[in-house]
Amino acid sequence: MRVSEVHAAESVAYLNRALVKLQDIWEEIGIPEEQRVKRTSDVHKHIKSLLDLMIEEEEQLKKHLLLNIEKCRKELAILCSELQCPPFKEGDGRTILQLEKESRTHLEMLEKHKQERLKELKDLADKDHELCDIMCTTPFSIDKSAVPSVKQLESFRIYIDDLIKEKDRRHDEFVSIRKQVLVCMDELEQQPETSFETDVVCEDEEAFCLSNENIADVKLLLSRLQERKAENEFLCSDFRTKIKELWERLQIPQDERKDLSEHMVNSKKKNIEALQTELQRLELLKIQSMKSVIESIRAEIALLWNKCFFSSEQQEAFLVYHNDDFTEELLNLHETEVRRLKKYYEDHEELFEGVTKWQDSWTLYLELDKKANDPSRFNNRGGNLLKEEKQRADLQKTLPKLEKSLKSQIDAWEQENGKEFSVNGQQFLEYVQQQWEKHHEEKEREKLERQQKKSKQTQEEMFYGTRTPSKRRPPGPTTPAKLRKFNGTSTVSTPNSFLSSGLGGTMSQSYMQKPPLSASKGLGLWTSGRGRMPRALERNKENISHVNRNIPCGTPKPQDLTFNSVAGSYSDFAKDLAKASKSNVTPGLLNSTISNQ
């Protein structure tokens, strides 16, 4: 049983006890029955009226609660629609009080969300309005009288964030351009000429309208100022170039040049005026000293001819180079030629630098190659020999690579310009090929001269038995000298001295040992082993000169036993020697001059 029901039962019981108590009192007092009935009726009326009043009040409360629930339902429906959220659902089995409280609480919550959204919308709209005034952009499209959805607010926030970033970017760009504008105006010594330029230069940075049009106009202003500045710099640069050329040609003293040092750096209005004045002064001096100026220009032309690798025909094409009539017209022709040559060199600078690099490398290679054939280089004690050999080996590798690279560049240039690239009046690659061929021919000529010299030396050693000892002992074990006697005289001789000189040192010392003597074989050849030498040649060289003194008349002289003009092979020499000895020389005659060992 509920507590309220217990309380109601207790109230009824109390009412019954109260009525009984009243009856007892009335009985004791002795109140008549009629008055008892009346008093009981008054009690009944009083209790009934009190209970009816209480019931009416509770009915009013119930009605009020139901009205509140209905009102909350309507307002909730409207707010859910405005806030674009799901409709409110009442719970099942709820009492009137629970329904009223839930609906009222939910309504308050939605009302709070609505106010928050409206406030955020107002803040974003105010920021948007501020940014639009600064950047002259279109406001964000949104109904400010309606409650925005969460998605709309999110889009609005993103838009405002992007707008702030764009505003900061434009502001930074404007500040940067404004600084450059101020620098250019200062260098040009120029004041603002229009209201817009005044706004850019004089107005506060934060107050400047950062519209796309204004930013574009500021950029255009900077571009015009930079063009003027570039024109001034170009004009000053042209003035300086001409002034420096005239200084050199007129040989102006350094003291006079220092007076213009400040104006040779800056390009302001006062600098232009000073440079122009100096140039006019130098032009007047140039006219007054025409001959020296033209001769100076001719020296510059000659230098450019060398840098451009002009042939003599190309140089002679400038006919007035040797003209001695020093007039202003002649000066103008020379100055035009200098400009043409400079432009020609600039157009081909990369190729000319490559050609110059090849020429320098080629010259160095020829010098190193010439040193490599110089016997005195072995006297080096400072390590230069090793460095030169390494450098020469590097050049042998880099020269072909450089030629290949130049060929690619020249082919590309010729294809682009539709004409041949010439050096000294001929194609560069032909010039390179001629240089290599000339070098190879020179080396062949030197080689032939060395062979002829060695052949001549060999013949002299063969027939006269004399040879200047070498200062440097050849590599290999040292062979002791052998003592031989000729006509009772002892001589010391090196067995391999003849073949080492005559055959270029190609015979091993193991093949140079003394063969057995055989008087019966005379000058016959000893050919039992490969590469062995004739017996007659193993005798001391002095025997040959001795034989020469004892040959009878009519006998061929030793000059008949010769090598070829260049040292021939050993087999050819052996055949000639055998043939001569069998046909013309008596073996006994030759053997009779040789003393036994």
C-alpha positions as CSV (number, residue, x, y, z in Angstrom):
1,M,0.0,0.0,0.0
2,R,1.2,3.5,-0.8
3,V,2.1,5.9,1.9
4,S,-0.5,8.3,0.6
5,E,-3.2,5.7,1.0
6,V,-2.1,5.0,4.5
7,H,-2.2,8.7,5.2
8,A,-5.7,8.9,3.7
9,A,-6.9,5.9,5.9
10,E,-5.4,7.6,8.9
11,S,-7.2,10.8,8.0
12,V,-10.6,9.0,7.7
13,A,-10.0,7.2,11.0
14,Y,-9.0,10.5,12.7
15,L,-12.2,12.2,11.2
16,N,-14.3,9.4,12.7
17,R,-12.6,9.7,16.1
18,A,-13.1,13.4,15.9
19,L,-16.8,13.1,15.3
20,V,-17.2,10.5,18.1
21,K,-15.3,12.9,20.4
22,L,-17.6,15.7,19.4
23,Q,-20.6,13.6,20.2
24,D,-19.2,12.7,23.6
25,I,-18.6,16.3,24.4
26,W,-22.0,17.3,23.2
27,E,-23.4,14.5,25.3
28,E,-21.6,15.7,28.4
29,I,-22.6,19.2,27.9
30,G,-26.2,18.2,27.3
31,I,-26.7,19.8,24.0
32,P,-30.1,18.8,22.6
33,E,-30.4,16.6,19.6
34,E,-31.6,19.3,17.2
35,Q,-28.4,21.4,18.0
36,R,-26.3,18.2,17.7
37,V,-27.7,17.7,14.2
38,K,-27.0,21.3,13.3
39,R,-23.5,21.2,14.7
40,T,-22.8,17.9,12.9
41,S,-24.1,19.5,9.7
42,D,-21.8,22.5,10.2
43,V,-18.8,20.1,10.7
44,H,-19.8,18.2,7.5
45,K,-20.1,21.4,5.5
46,H,-16.8,22.8,6.8
47,I,-15.0,19.6,6.0
48,K,-16.7,19.2,2.6
49,S,-15.9,22.8,1.6
50,L,-12.3,22.4,2.7
51,L,-11.9,19.2,0.7
52,D,-13.7,20.6,-2.3
53,L,-11.3,23.6,-2.2
54,M,-8.3,21.3,-2.0
55,I,-9.7,19.2,-4.9
56,E,-10.2,22.3,-7.0
57,E,-6.7,23.5,-6.4
58,E,-5.2,20.1,-7.4
59,E,-7.4,20.1,-10.5
60,Q,-6.1,23.5,-11.5
61,L,-2.5,22.2,-11.0
62,K,-3.2,19.2,-13.2
63,K,-4.7,21.5,-15.9
64,H,-1.7,23.9,-15.7
65,L,0.7,21.0,-16.0
66,L,-1.2,19.7,-19.1
67,L,-1.2,23.2,-20.6
68,N,2.6,23.5,-20.0
69,I,3.2,20.1,-21.6
70,E,1.2,21.1,-24.7
71,K,3.0,24.4,-24.9
72,C,6.4,22.8,-24.6
73,R,5.5,20.3,-27.3
74,K,4.7,23.1,-29.7
75,E,7.8,25.1,-28.9
76,L,9.9,22.0,-29.1
77,A,8.6,21.2,-32.5
78,I,9.4,24.8,-33.7
79,L,12.9,24.7,-32.2
80,C,13.7,21.3,-33.6
81,S,12.7,22.6,-37.0
82,E,14.8,25.7,-36.6
83,L,17.8,23.9,-35.2
84,Q,17.4,21.1,-37.8
85,C,17.5,18.4,-35.1
86,P,15.3,15.3,-34.6
87,P,11.9,15.9,-33.0
88,F,11.5,15.4,-29.2
89,K,10.1,12.0,-28.3
90,E,8.2,11.5,-25.0
91,G,8.9,8.5,-22.9
92,D,6.3,5.8,-22.4
93,G,4.6,5.5,-18.9
94,R,5.5,9.0,-17.8
95,T,3.3,10.9,-15.4
96,I,2.1,14.4,-16.1
97,L,4.8,15.9,-13.8
98,Q,7.5,13.8,-15.5
99,L,6.3,14.8,-19.0
100,E,6.2,18.4,-18.0
101,K,9.6,18.4,-16.5
102,E,11.3,16.5,-19.4
103,S,9.7,18.7,-22.1
104,R,10.5,21.9,-20.2
105,T,14.1,20.8,-19.6
106,H,14.6,19.8,-23.3
107,L,13.0,23.0,-24.4
108,E,15.4,25.0,-22.3
109,M,18.4,23.1,-23.7
110,L,17.3,23.7,-27.3
111,E,16.7,27.4,-26.5
112,K,20.2,27.6,-25.2
113,H,21.6,26.0,-28.4
114,K,19.6,28.4,-30.4
115,Q,21.0,31.4,-28.6
116,E,24.6,30.1,-28.9
117,R,24.2,29.6,-32.7
118,L,22.7,33.0,-33.2
119,K,25.5,34.6,-31.2
120,E,28.1,32.8,-33.2
121,L,26.4,33.7,-36.4
122,K,26.4,37.3,-35.4
123,D,30.1,37.2,-34.5
124,L,31.0,35.5,-37.8
125,A,28.9,38.0,-39.7
126,D,30.6,40.9,-38.0
127,K,34.0,39.5,-38.8
128,D,32.9,38.8,-42.4
129,H,31.7,42.4,-42.7
130,E,35.0,43.7,-41.4
131,L,37.1,41.6,-43.8
132,C,34.9,42.5,-46.7
133,D,35.4,46.1,-46.0
134,I,39.2,45.6,-45.9
135,M,39.4,43.3,-49.0
136,C,36.3,44.5,-50.9
137,T,35.0,41.0,-51.2
138,T,31.4,39.7,-51.3
139,P,29.9,38.7,-47.9
140,F,29.2,35.1,-47.1
141,S,25.8,34.0,-48.3
142,I,23.7,33.0,-45.2
143,D,20.3,34.0,-43.8
144,K,21.2,36.0,-40.7
145,S,17.5,36.1,-39.5
146,A,17.3,32.3,-39.3
147,V,18.9,29.9,-36.9
148,P,21.9,28.4,-38.7
149,S,22.6,24.7,-38.8
150,V,25.8,23.2,-37.4
151,K,26.9,22.5,-41.0
152,Q,26.3,26.1,-42.0
153,L,28.2,27.5,-39.1
154,E,31.1,25.2,-39.8
155,S,31.2,26.4,-43.5
156,F,31.0,30.0,-42.3
157,R,33.9,29.4,-39.9
158,I,36.0,27.8,-42.6
159,Y,35.2,30.7,-44.9
160,I,36.2,33.3,-42.3
161,D,39.4,31.4,-41.6
162,D,40.3,31.3,-45.3
163,L,39.4,35.0,-45.6
164,I,41.7,35.9,-42.7
165,K,44.6,33.9,-44.3
166,E,44.0,35.7,-47.6
167,K,43.9,39.0,-45.8
168,D,47.2,38.3,-44.1
169,R,48.7,37.1,-47.4
170,R,47.6,40.3,-49.2
171,H,48.8,42.4,-46.3
172,D,52.2,40.8,-46.3
173,E,52.4,41.1,-50.1
174,F,51.4,44.8,-49.9
175,V,53.9,45.5,-47.2
176,S,56.7,43.8,-49.2
177,I,55.7,45.7,-52.4
178,R,55.4,48.9,-50.5
179,K,58.9,48.6,-49.2
180,Q,60.2,48.1,-52.8
181,V,58.2,51.0,-54.0
182,L,59.7,53.2,-51.3
183,V,63.2,52.0,-52.3
184,C,62.6,52.6,-56.0
185,M,61.2,56.1,-55.4
186,D,64.1,56.9,-53.2
187,E,66.6,55.8,-55.8
188,L,64.7,57.6,-58.5
189,E,64.3,60.6,-56.3
190,Q,60.6,60.7,-57.2
191,Q,57.6,61.9,-55.2
192,P,54.1,60.4,-55.4
193,E,52.3,61.8,-58.4
194,T,48.7,60.5,-58.0
195,S,46.3,60.0,-55.1
196,F,46.8,56.3,-55.3
197,E,50.6,56.6,-55.0
198,T,50.0,58.9,-52.0
199,D,47.8,56.2,-50.4
200,V,50.4,53.6,-51.0
201,V,53.4,55.6,-49.7
202,C,51.9,57.8,-47.0
203,E,48.8,56.0,-45.7
204,D,48.9,53.6,-42.8
205,E,49.5,50.0,-43.8
206,E,46.5,48.7,-41.9
207,A,44.1,51.3,-43.4
208,F,45.0,50.4,-47.0
209,C,42.2,48.5,-48.9
210,L,43.6,45.1,-49.8
211,S,41.4,44.4,-52.8
212,N,42.6,42.5,-55.7
213,E,42.4,45.6,-57.9
214,N,44.5,47.6,-55.4
215,I,47.1,44.8,-55.1
216,A,47.3,44.6,-58.9
217,D,47.7,48.4,-59.1
218,V,50.5,48.4,-56.5
219,K,52.3,45.7,-58.5
220,L,51.9,47.7,-61.7
221,L,53.2,50.8,-59.9
222,L,56.2,48.8,-58.7
223,S,56.7,47.4,-62.2
224,R,56.8,50.9,-63.7
225,L,59.2,52.1,-61.1
226,Q,61.5,49.1,-61.6
227,E,61.4,49.7,-65.4
228,R,62.5,53.3,-64.8
229,K,65.1,52.1,-62.4
230,A,66.3,49.5,-64.9
231,E,66.4,52.1,-67.6
232,N,68.5,54.4,-65.4
233,E,70.8,51.5,-64.4
234,F,71.1,50.5,-68.1
235,L,71.8,54.0,-69.0
236,C,74.4,54.4,-66.2
237,S,75.9,51.0,-67.1
238,D,76.2,52.1,-70.7
239,F,77.7,55.4,-69.7
240,R,80.2,53.6,-67.3
241,T,81.2,51.2,-70.1
242,K,81.9,53.9,-72.5
243,I,83.7,56.0,-69.9
244,K,85.9,53.1,-68.9
245,E,86.8,52.4,-72.6
246,L,87.6,56.0,-73.1
247,W,89.6,56.2,-69.9
248,E,91.8,53.3,-71.2
249,R,92.0,54.6,-74.7
250,L,92.8,58.2,-73.6
251,Q,95.0,56.9,-70.7
252,I,93.3,59.1,-68.2
253,P,95.2,59.2,-64.9
254,Q,93.8,57.4,-61.9
255,D,93.5,60.6,-59.9
256,E,90.9,61.9,-62.3
257,R,89.1,58.6,-62.3
258,K,88.8,58.6,-58.5
259,D,86.7,61.8,-58.6
260,L,84.0,59.8,-60.4
261,S,84.2,56.7,-58.1
262,E,80.9,57.5,-56.3
263,H,79.0,57.9,-59.5
264,M,80.4,54.6,-60.8
265,V,78.3,52.7,-58.3
266,N,74.9,54.3,-57.8
267,S,72.3,55.1,-60.5
268,K,70.4,58.1,-59.1
269,K,69.5,61.2,-61.0
270,K,72.6,63.0,-59.8
271,N,74.8,60.0,-60.8
272,I,73.3,60.0,-64.3
273,E,74.0,63.7,-64.7
274,A,77.6,63.3,-63.5
275,L,78.2,60.3,-65.8
276,Q,76.7,62.1,-68.8
277,T,78.9,65.2,-68.1
278,E,82.1,63.0,-67.9
279,L,81.2,61.1,-71.1
280,Q,80.7,64.4,-73.0
281,R,84.1,65.6,-71.7
282,L,85.8,62.3,-72.8
283,E,84.1,62.4,-76.2
284,L,85.5,65.8,-76.7
285,L,89.0,64.6,-75.7
286,K,88.5,61.6,-78.0
287,I,88.0,63.9,-81.0
288,Q,91.0,65.9,-80.0
289,S,93.2,62.7,-79.8
290,M,91.7,60.7,-82.6
291,K,94.9,58.9,-83.7
292,S,95.8,57.4,-80.3
293,V,92.2,56.4,-79.7
294,I,91.9,54.6,-83.0
295,E,95.2,52.8,-82.4
296,S,93.9,51.8,-79.0
297,I,90.8,50.4,-80.6
298,R,92.9,48.5,-83.2
299,A,94.8,46.8,-80.4
300,E,91.4,45.8,-78.9
301,I,90.3,44.5,-82.3
302,A,93.4,42.5,-82.6
303,L,92.8,41.0,-79.2
304,L,89.2,40.1,-80.2
305,W,90.5,38.5,-83.4
306,N,92.7,36.2,-81.4
307,K,89.9,35.4,-78.9
308,C,87.5,34.7,-81.8
309,F,90.2,32.6,-83.7
310,F,89.8,34.7,-86.9
311,S,91.8,33.7,-89.9
312,S,94.0,36.1,-91.8
313,E,91.3,36.3,-94.5
314,Q,88.7,37.3,-91.9
315,Q,91.0,39.9,-90.5
316,E,91.8,41.4,-93.9
317,A,88.1,41.8,-94.5
318,F,88.2,44.8,-92.2
319,L,89.8,47.0,-94.9
320,V,90.1,50.2,-92.9
321,Y,92.3,48.6,-90.3
322,H,95.4,50.0,-91.9
323,N,93.9,53.3,-93.0
324,D,96.0,56.2,-91.7
325,D,93.4,58.9,-92.3
326,F,92.3,59.3,-88.7
327,T,88.9,60.9,-89.0
328,E,85.8,60.6,-86.9
329,E,84.2,58.4,-89.6
330,L,87.2,56.0,-89.3
331,L,86.7,56.0,-85.6
332,N,83.0,55.2,-85.9
333,L,83.9,52.3,-88.3
334,H,86.4,50.9,-85.7
335,E,83.9,51.3,-82.9
336,T,81.3,49.5,-84.9
337,E,83.7,46.7,-85.6
338,V,84.5,46.3,-81.9
339,R,80.9,46.1,-81.0
340,R,80.4,43.5,-83.8
341,L,83.3,41.4,-82.6
342,K,82.2,41.6,-79.0
343,K,78.7,40.5,-79.9
344,Y,80.1,37.7,-82.1
345,Y,82.3,36.5,-79.1
346,E,79.3,36.7,-76.7
347,D,77.2,34.7,-79.1
348,H,79.9,32.0,-79.4
349,E,81.5,32.5,-75.9
350,E,80.8,29.0,-74.7
351,L,82.3,27.4,-77.9
352,F,85.3,29.8,-77.9
353,E,86.0,29.0,-74.2
354,G,85.9,25.3,-75.1
355,V,88.3,25.8,-78.0
356,T,90.6,27.8,-75.9
357,K,90.6,25.1,-73.2
358,W,91.4,22.5,-75.9
359,Q,94.2,24.7,-77.3
360,D,95.7,25.2,-73.9
361,S,95.5,21.5,-73.1
362,W,97.0,20.6,-76.5
363,T,99.9,23.0,-76.0
364,L,100.6,21.6,-72.6
365,Y,100.4,18.0,-74.0
366,L,102.9,18.8,-76.7
367,E,105.3,20.3,-74.1
368,L,105.0,17.3,-71.9
369,D,105.4,14.9,-74.8
370,K,108.5,16.8,-75.9
371,K,109.9,16.5,-72.4
372,A,109.2,12.8,-72.4
373,N,111.7,12.3,-75.2
374,D,114.3,14.5,-73.6
375,P,117.1,12.2,-72.0
376,S,118.0,15.0,-69.6
377,R,114.7,14.6,-67.8
378,F,116.1,11.5,-66.0
379,N,118.3,13.8,-64.0
380,N,115.2,15.0,-62.2
381,R,115.6,15.0,-58.4
382,G,112.5,17.0,-57.4
383,G,109.7,14.5,-58.4
384,N,108.7,16.6,-61.5
385,L,109.2,13.6,-63.7
386,L,106.4,11.6,-62.1
387,K,104.1,14.6,-62.0
388,E,104.7,15.3,-65.7
389,E,104.1,11.7,-66.7
390,K,100.8,11.6,-64.7
391,Q,99.8,14.9,-66.2
392,R,100.5,13.7,-69.7
393,A,98.5,10.5,-69.1
394,D,95.6,12.6,-67.8
395,L,95.8,14.8,-70.9
396,Q,95.8,11.7,-73.2
397,K,92.4,10.8,-71.6
398,T,90.8,14.3,-71.3
399,L,91.7,15.6,-74.8
400,P,89.5,13.0,-76.7
401,K,86.6,13.6,-74.2
402,L,87.0,17.4,-74.7
403,E,87.0,17.0,-78.5
404,K,83.9,14.8,-78.3
405,S,82.1,17.4,-76.1
406,L,83.1,20.2,-78.4
407,K,81.8,18.2,-81.4
408,S,78.4,17.9,-79.8
409,Q,78.2,21.6,-79.0
410,I,79.4,22.6,-82.5
411,D,76.8,20.2,-84.1
412,A,74.0,21.7,-82.0
413,W,75.2,25.2,-82.7
414,E,75.4,24.6,-86.5
415,Q,72.0,23.0,-86.5
416,E,70.5,25.9,-84.6
417,N,72.2,28.7,-86.7
418,G,72.2,26.9,-90.1
419,K,75.9,27.6,-90.8
420,E,79.3,26.1,-90.0
421,F,81.4,27.1,-87.0
422,S,84.9,27.9,-88.1
423,V,88.2,28.5,-86.2
424,N,91.0,30.2,-88.0
425,G,89.1,30.0,-91.3
426,Q,88.4,26.2,-91.1
427,Q,86.2,23.8,-89.2
428,F,87.4,23.2,-85.7
429,L,87.3,19.4,-86.0
430,E,89.4,19.6,-89.2
431,Y,91.8,21.8,-87.3
432,V,92.0,19.3,-84.5
433,Q,92.6,16.4,-86.9
434,Q,95.3,18.3,-88.6
435,Q,97.0,19.0,-85.3
436,W,96.9,15.3,-84.4
437,E,98.2,14.2,-87.8
438,K,101.0,16.8,-87.7
439,H,101.9,15.5,-84.2
440,H,102.0,11.9,-85.4
441,E,104.1,12.8,-88.4
442,E,106.5,14.6,-86.2
443,K,106.8,11.6,-83.9
444,E,107.4,9.3,-86.9
445,R,110.0,11.6,-88.2
446,E,111.8,11.7,-84.8
447,K,111.5,8.0,-84.6
448,L,113.1,7.5,-88.0
449,E,115.9,9.9,-87.1
450,R,116.6,8.0,-84.0
451,Q,116.6,4.7,-86.0
452,Q,119.0,6.2,-88.6
453,K,121.3,7.5,-85.9
454,K,121.3,4.2,-84.1
455,S,122.0,2.3,-87.4
456,K,124.9,4.6,-88.2
457,Q,126.3,4.1,-84.7
458,T,125.9,0.4,-85.1
459,Q,127.8,0.4,-88.3
460,E,130.6,2.4,-86.8
461,E,130.9,0.1,-83.9
462,M,130.8,-3.0,-86.1
463,F,133.6,-1.9,-88.5
464,Y,135.8,0.2,-86.3
465,G,135.4,-1.7,-83.0
466,T,135.0,1.5,-81.0
467,R,132.0,2.5,-78.9
468,T,131.7,5.1,-76.3
469,P,130.7,3.3,-73.1
470,S,127.3,4.2,-71.8
471,K,127.2,6.1,-68.6
472,R,124.3,4.1,-67.4
473,R,124.7,0.3,-67.1
474,P,121.9,-1.7,-68.7
475,P,119.7,-3.7,-66.3
476,G,120.6,-7.3,-65.6
477,P,123.5,-9.1,-64.0
478,T,127.0,-7.8,-64.6
479,T,129.0,-9.9,-67.0
480,P,132.8,-9.9,-66.2
481,A,135.0,-8.7,-68.9
482,K,136.9,-11.4,-70.8
483,L,140.6,-11.1,-71.5
484,R,141.7,-11.8,-75.0
485,K,145.0,-11.6,-76.7
486,F,145.6,-10.3,-80.1
487,N,149.1,-10.6,-81.5
488,G,150.4,-11.0,-78.0
489,T,148.5,-8.1,-76.6
490,S,145.9,-8.5,-73.9
491,T,142.7,-6.6,-74.3
492,V,139.6,-6.3,-72.2
493,S,136.3,-6.5,-74.1
494,T,132.6,-6.9,-73.2
495,P,131.1,-9.7,-75.3
496,N,127.7,-8.2,-75.6
497,S,128.9,-4.6,-76.5
498,F,128.4,-5.2,-80.2
499,L,125.0,-6.8,-80.3
500,S,123.6,-4.6,-77.6
501,S,124.4,-1.5,-79.7
502,G,123.7,-3.0,-83.1
503,L,120.5,-4.9,-82.3
504,G,119.1,-2.5,-79.8
505,G,119.8,-4.6,-76.8
506,T,117.2,-7.2,-77.7
507,M,119.6,-10.2,-77.2
508,S,119.9,-11.8,-73.8
509,Q,123.2,-12.1,-72.2
510,S,122.7,-15.9,-72.0
511,Y,123.0,-16.0,-75.8
512,M,126.2,-13.9,-75.8
513,Q,128.5,-16.5,-74.2
514,K,131.7,-17.6,-76.1
515,P,131.1,-20.5,-78.5
516,P,133.7,-23.2,-79.1
517,L,136.5,-22.3,-81.5
518,S,136.9,-24.2,-84.7
519,A,139.7,-23.1,-86.9
520,S,138.4,-25.4,-89.7
521,K,135.1,-23.6,-89.8
522,G,136.5,-20.2,-90.3
523,L,133.8,-17.6,-90.4
524,G,131.0,-20.2,-90.5
525,L,127.7,-19.6,-88.5
526,W,126.8,-21.2,-85.3
527,T,123.1,-22.0,-85.6
528,S,122.5,-24.9,-83.4
529,G,120.2,-22.9,-81.1
530,R,117.5,-20.4,-81.7
531,G,118.6,-16.8,-81.9
532,R,122.3,-17.7,-81.5
533,M,124.9,-15.4,-83.0
534,P,127.7,-16.2,-85.6
535,R,131.0,-17.4,-84.2
536,A,132.9,-14.7,-86.0
537,L,130.9,-12.0,-84.3
538,E,131.8,-13.3,-80.9
539,R,135.4,-12.3,-81.3
540,N,136.5,-9.0,-79.9
541,K,135.5,-6.0,-82.0
542,E,139.2,-5.0,-82.3
543,N,139.7,-8.2,-84.5
544,I,137.7,-6.6,-87.2
545,S,139.9,-3.6,-87.5
546,H,142.9,-6.0,-87.4
547,V,141.4,-8.0,-90.3
548,N,140.9,-4.9,-92.2
549,R,144.6,-4.2,-92.1
550,N,145.6,-7.6,-93.3
551,I,143.1,-8.2,-96.2
552,P,144.9,-8.6,-99.5
553,C,144.1,-6.4,-102.5
554,G,141.0,-7.4,-104.3
555,T,139.3,-8.7,-101.2
556,P,136.1,-6.9,-100.4
557,K,136.5,-4.5,-97.6
558,P,134.5,-4.7,-94.4
559,Q,132.3,-1.9,-95.6
560,D,130.7,-4.5,-97.8
561,L,129.3,-6.2,-94.7
562,T,126.6,-3.6,-93.7
563,F,123.2,-3.5,-92.1
564,N,120.3,-2.0,-93.8
565,S,119.7,1.8,-93.6
566,V,117.6,1.1,-90.5
567,A,118.9,-1.7,-88.3
568,G,117.6,-4.9,-89.8
569,S,116.9,-8.2,-88.2
570,Y,119.6,-10.4,-86.8
571,S,118.9,-13.1,-89.4
572,D,119.4,-10.7,-92.3
573,F,122.7,-9.6,-90.8
574,A,123.8,-13.2,-90.3
575,K,123.0,-14.1,-93.9
576,D,124.9,-11.1,-95.3
577,L,127.9,-11.9,-93.1
578,A,127.9,-15.5,-94.1
579,K,127.6,-14.7,-97.8
580,A,130.4,-12.2,-97.7
581,S,132.7,-14.5,-95.7
582,K,132.1,-17.6,-98.0
583,S,132.5,-15.7,-101.2
584,N,135.4,-13.3,-100.6
585,V,137.3,-14.1,-97.4
586,T,139.7,-16.9,-96.9
587,P,138.9,-18.5,-93.5
588,G,142.5,-19.1,-92.7
589,L,143.3,-15.5,-93.3
590,L,140.8,-14.3,-90.8
591,N,141.6,-17.1,-88.3
592,S,145.3,-16.4,-88.5
593,T,144.8,-13.0,-87.0
594,I,143.0,-14.4,-83.9
595,S,145.1,-15.6,-81.0
596,N,143.9,-18.5,-78.9
597,Q,142.5,-17.7,-75.5
